[in-house]
Each structure stands twice: as C-alpha cells, then as structure tokens.
Amino acid sequence: MGMDRSSVVVLDNGGGLLKAGFGGETDPLAVVPNCIGRSPSSHSSKKWLAADQLQADDADLTGVSLRRPIDRGYLINPEVQKEVWDRVLRSLLKLDDLSQSSLLLVEPLFNPPSLQRSTDELVFEEFGFSSLCVADSPSLVHLYEASRPHGPSVASLVVDCGFSYTHAAPVVQNMTLNYGVKRMDLGGKALTNYLKELVSYRALNVMDETLLIDHAKEQLCFVSLNLQRDLHLSKKSGKDNILKCTYVLPDGITHTKGYVKNLDEARQYLSLLDGTSNLTTELDCKMESGQGGTDKAEDRRKVDMIQNEFTLNNERFLVPEMLFQPADLGMNQAGLAECIARAVHSCHPYLHPVLFKNIILTGGSTLFPCFAQRLERELRPLVLDSYEVKITSQENPILGVWRGGSLLASSPEFESMCVTKAEYEEIGSARCRRRFFH
C-alpha cells in the first residue's frame, strides 16, 4: 500500500533555522530557530525555551544563552536536537504518533558516517518514524527551480549561503556532483559574530546578544557595490553620512525586542544602489572636491550613556564583505566568486557554459541587498567572454530547500527512495545509507 503523501514530514534541519511541514504543501508550517535558549532572568527556574518559544512576543532575549545542535553544519548535539524536534513535531505539526509518518530530512553534504548513525538513531529509535529519506540541499533547490517556468532543465550551480557555511555545488539531473562541490567556512553565524565584535569594540559589549545582533544584521547590513565610495561616505558627518543609523536594544519594560530607530532614514543608502536619486552623483562630486569632512571629535564623543542603543556605520557593509573578500579580513580563504569558478572548473568542460548560465542563490545570507549584483561583478572577470553569466536569486532563499523537499516528498518515486524502520533494524544504519548515495 502506498504511503499517504500528507503523512510525509519534510524537515530542512538548518544550523540557524529549522523549516518543517508536510510534503505537497507550498510552505512549511514552522520556520523556527534550531536551538534552545535561556535568559539570565530565568536561570533560577532552569527553563530552556525551544524553537518557536524564542520567537514569542513576551520572550526576553536579552543576554540569552543559546545551545545549538548544529555546529559548522553538522549535528554534534543530538540531545539538543531531540528537544527542538520534539517541540516542532508535537506542538507545531501536531503529530502524536510518528509511526505512521515518513521523514524527508535535508542533511549536509559529506556528513560523516558517525553523524549519519546519530541521525538515524534519532529518527527511528527516539521518534519512531516509519521510514526515512535523506536529501541534500543543492539537489532540492535544483528540483524546485527546474519545476518553475523558465527554470534550469538539466544542470545548475547552486550557491547555498547558509548559517554555518557556504557551498557552491554543481547539480546535474537532480544529482549533486560531490567532486565539484567547493565550501567556504563562512556563513550567517560568522557574519553575526563579526558584527558582535565590531559593535563591542566600538560602542558597547554585545558579545552575549547573539539573537539581537542577528536581527540588527538582517535589518541593516547590505553588500557594497562601490567599496571606496562607501568607505569615504562612512567618514562624513551629519546628514552627508547616510549610512549611520541606530539600533535600540530592548529595555524589558517598554519593548522586549530590539528595533531600528528611524527605519526610513536607515534605508536611505538604497538610493545609492538603485539609481533612483541624484545622491550618488552629488556624493561623487563632494568626494572629488574634498567636501563633507570627517567625523568631528565632539560627534564621536556623543555616546548614549544609558547604553541602550548603538550606532552602525561602515559595519553595515563591512560585515557582508567577508563573503566576497575574506582575505582582506585576514582569513585564508578564497572569496565567493572564486569559490564558484573553482566549482565549475572541477566539472567536465562541456558543463562550464551551462553552469555559469544557471547559477542559483539560496540561503539567508543571499538576502543582503545587492548580493547578486556584486557577485556577478566579481564573477564576470573569472569567466570566458564567450560564456553567459546568469545569477538567479530564489523567490524565498530561506524556504527554497524546503520547497524542493516538499516536491520530492509528493512525487510518485518517493516511497521507493525511503529506508524503512524494519530495514534499519535488520541491516543497520551504514548499509541503509547506501541508498542515498552519500
């Protein structure tokens, strides 16, 4: 008897966000932090908040201690993962009896056998799923995009800028070519940590405010299309500096969440990017004439002594710059454009023009304004003039992998791709895993 497709749980188990729902649906039911946390005010009760509880309106996120099951992309703390999954499956997906459900799990590329075994134990022994199918994110992104109008038909180069790392992965006919995958050990977590360090050095200590700085990064950071101009602009004072903005920390009384003060003013920089105003020309003229000056000493001394807010200036574009020029920040890694070029050149020459023409961006870090434009500028000089370079940003790069998983879970072939609990109990994890080509 075939499985009911609505009984297939699709779980994109990201290092930052976990996405969970049912096969065949357009969107997941849950998009929640894949961690547990505890604020200093609740230490006496030893109460840890899991997943969606960290998103509650009344959750105090100031100084929250976090425990994550995923580190550098891999499951290193199954106990914490069990807590998060339990919360998501029982409370958000409303599943009481998992023995009637199959699981499609998105797993990282090159997952070591020991961690595969830990995952299988969670799936079959702790939660009792009836069957399991494992897929990787690049193949699911390709599957989803290929199903859309004008999507890639045969091959694509999936660039996944996630929480823990960044992958450039060639995919041909829904199969990820593992030998062509290139990895950068930089992702959203590293960017948030870098922003924490910059703010802590220049303003106030926010090293324990991971979730708040994460939010500030998402609200205020952008990718520079003209680094020299933006660095010059960030040195100006007063209204000439359209980059400077303020982020207000929660005070636990009037507001429990951090927010951007004067969001419209904080977004003035967009006029530099989209050409909708004459501001770019005006600024370039001032730069050439030497007008605009730099911050005066008294401006630099204007620090809020209550210390419930901080100012961001050049940090807004220096943080995402890590992905494009990590060497400038002392990191011994190639930038994203070179990483992509290396991935393509690892494949057969016949594939090169096809892959450069079908680059797909996914993952939360690709949401920075002007990410795709900057990447194309950096990549074009590395590619033969006769090749077309086309970069497509996913409609929703956070949900793209999950949507591919939902498509796969609702396909007629899905059941034959699964390993059942009976097979797992009979032949063990290692032999079962051969079915997934990992």
JOSUL-V980924 format. One record per backbone hydrogen bond with DSSP energy under -1.0 kcal/mol. NH is the residue of the N-H (numbers start at 1). CO is the residue of the C=O. E is the energy in kcal/mol with one decimal. If there is no record, write none. Layout:
BEGIN
((NH;CO;E) (NH;CO;E))
END
This chain:
BEGIN
((7;4;-2.3) (8;5;-1.7) (9;102;-3.2) (10;21;-2.7) (11;104;-2.9) (12;19;-3.0) (14;12;-1.8) (18;32;-3.5) (19;12;-2.2) (20;30;-2.5) (21;10;-1.7) (23;8;-2.7) (25;22;-1.8) (29;20;-1.3) (30;20;-2.5) (32;18;-2.3) (34;16;-2.2) (35;33;-1.7) (36;67;-2.2) (37;49;-2.8) (38;65;-2.0) (42;39;-1.8) (43;40;-1.2) (47;42;-1.1) (49;37;-3.7) (51;35;-1.9) (53;50;-2.3) (54;51;-1.7) (55;52;-1.7) (59;56;-1.5) (64;61;-1.4) (65;38;-3.2) (67;36;-2.7) (71;74;-2.8) (74;71;-2.0) (76;69;-2.6) (77;69;-1.6) (81;77;-2.0) (82;78;-2.6) (83;79;-1.6) (84;80;-2.1) (85;81;-3.0) (86;82;-2.6) (87;83;-2.0) (88;84;-2.5) (89;85;-3.5) (90;86;-2.1) (91;87;-1.6) (92;87;-1.0) (93;88;-2.3) (95;89;-2.6) (101;98;-1.8) (102;7;-1.3) (103;131;-2.3) (104;9;-3.3) (105;133;-2.7) (106;11;-2.6) (107;135;-2.7) (116;112;-2.1) (117;113;-2.4) (118;114;-1.7) (119;115;-2.1) (120;116;-2.5) (121;117;-2.2) (122;118;-1.8) (123;119;-2.5) (124;120;-2.9) (125;121;-1.7) (126;121;-1.9) (127;122;-2.0) (129;123;-2.3) (130;101;-2.6) (132;419;-2.6) (133;103;-2.7) (135;105;-2.3) (140;136;-1.4) (141;137;-2.5) (142;138;-2.4) (143;139;-2.2) (144;140;-2.4) (145;141;-2.6) (146;142;-2.8) (148;145;-1.1) (151;148;-1.9) (156;171;-2.2) (157;358;-2.8) (158;169;-2.8) (159;360;-3.2) (160;167;-2.4) (161;362;-2.6) (162;160;-1.1) (162;165;-1.8) (166;184;-2.5) (167;160;-2.0) (168;182;-2.7) (169;158;-2.9) (171;156;-3.1) (172;175;-2.6) (173;154;-3.5) (175;172;-1.5) (177;170;-2.8) (178;176;-1.3) (180;177;-2.0) (181;178;-1.1) (182;168;-2.2) (184;166;-3.1) (186;184;-1.6) (188;162;-2.5) (189;163;-2.9) (191;187;-1.9) (192;188;-2.4) (193;189;-2.5) (194;190;-2.1) (195;191;-2.3) (196;192;-2.4) (197;193;-2.1) (198;194;-2.3) (199;195;-2.6) (200;196;-2.5) (201;197;-2.0) (202;198;-2.2) (203;199;-2.8) (209;206;-2.0) (213;209;-2.6) (214;210;-2.2) (215;211;-1.8) (216;212;-2.4) (217;213;-2.7) (218;214;-2.2) (219;215;-2.1) (220;216;-2.3) (221;217;-2.2) (222;316;-2.1) (223;369;-2.3) (230;226;-2.5) (231;227;-2.6) (232;228;-2.2) (233;229;-2.8) (234;230;-2.1) (235;232;-1.2) (236;233;-1.6) (237;292;-1.0) (240;237;-1.2) (241;238;-1.3) (242;240;-1.0) (245;312;-2.1) (247;310;-2.9) (248;259;-3.3) (249;308;-2.8) (251;255;-1.4) (252;255;-1.7) (259;248;-2.0) (261;246;-2.6) (266;262;-2.1) (267;263;-1.2) (268;265;-1.7) (270;267;-1.7) (271;268;-2.3) (272;269;-2.1) (274;270;-2.2) (282;278;-2.5) (283;279;-2.9) (284;280;-2.4) (285;281;-2.2) (286;282;-2.2) (287;283;-2.6) (288;284;-2.1) (289;285;-2.1) (291;286;-1.7) (300;296;-2.0) (301;297;-1.4) (302;299;-1.0) (303;301;-2.4) (307;304;-1.2) (310;247;-2.2) (312;245;-2.8) (316;313;-1.4) (317;314;-1.1) (318;314;-2.2) (319;315;-1.7) (321;317;-1.0) (322;319;-1.4) (323;320;-1.6) (325;321;-3.0) (328;325;-1.1) (329;326;-1.2) (330;327;-1.8) (331;326;-2.2) (333;331;-2.1) (336;323;-1.7) (339;335;-2.2) (340;336;-2.2) (341;337;-2.3) (342;338;-2.5) (343;339;-1.8) (344;340;-2.3) (345;341;-2.5) (347;344;-1.9) (351;348;-2.2) (355;351;-2.8) (356;352;-2.4) (357;353;-1.2) (359;390;-2.1) (360;157;-2.4) (361;392;-3.2) (362;159;-2.6) (363;397;-2.2) (365;161;-1.8) (366;363;-1.7) (367;364;-1.8) (371;368;-1.7) (374;370;-2.1) (375;371;-2.2) (376;372;-2.4) (377;373;-1.9) (378;374;-2.0) (379;375;-2.3) (380;376;-2.4) (382;379;-1.8) (383;380;-1.5) (387;384;-1.9) (390;356;-2.2) (392;359;-3.3) (394;361;-1.9) (400;396;-1.3) (403;399;-2.6) (404;400;-1.7) (405;401;-2.1) (406;402;-2.4) (407;403;-1.9) (408;404;-2.3) (409;405;-2.6) (410;406;-1.1) (411;408;-1.6) (414;411;-1.3) (417;414;-1.4) (418;415;-1.1) (419;132;-2.9) (421;130;-2.5) (424;420;-2.3) (425;421;-2.5) (426;422;-1.7) (427;423;-3.0) (428;424;-1.8) (432;428;-1.6) (433;429;-2.3) (435;432;-1.6) (436;433;-1.8) (437;434;-1.2))
END
